[in-house]
Amino acid sequence: EEGQYTYNQADKTVHRGIEFDIDFILSNNIQLNWNAAISHNYFDGGEFDNKILPKYPNQLCNLTFKYNSGENVNIHSTLKYVGKQFIDNANMDANVVDSYILLDLGMNYTLGSLTISGKVNNLLDTLYVTHGEDWGGGWIAYWPGATRNLYLEIKYHL
């Protein structure tokens, strides 16, 4: 139904890496959070021995800044990094999803029972690709990430 599949043999896959999550509380109002993962995921044996597994970024990192006024305003910002990803088992340089960096900025304002929240995702309007597929025979597809977008929410609590 879905077309022809190519099945390949691998003795096993290996997933190695380190992850961490660190909170820095700089004051009652300011907090930083840094989390990251550095990994090496690869085939061990078989046709693609020692090749990097496709669709696994080798690095992920988030740095979040939060400011709380202590009264009614909260501001938060996240800087996100995603490392490059191969989209095929052979690790062809032509079939790579390049690394990218995104910046998001958000704010909450509360006045009594009313809360207004807003967030701008991809503040710098970065053009990037989130995912790629290699269907073989030269058929390659890439999925673009969202350009700058805005999220607005208004809540009223009775």
SULTA-V191534 format. One record per run of one state. SS is the DSSP state (H for helix, E for strand, - for the rest). FROM is the first residue (numbers start at 0). LEN is the number of residues. Records with the same first field share a line. If there is no record, write none. Layout:
BEGIN
SS = FROM-LEN + FROM-LEN
END
This chain:
BEGIN
- = 0-11 + 25-4 + 44-7 + 52-6 + 68-4 + 82-2 + 86-9 + 97-2 + 111-2 + 121-7 + 134-5 + 144-4 + 156-2
E = 11-14 + 29-15 + 51-1 + 58-10 + 72-10 + 84-2 + 95-2 + 99-12 + 113-8 + 128-6 + 139-5 + 148-8
END
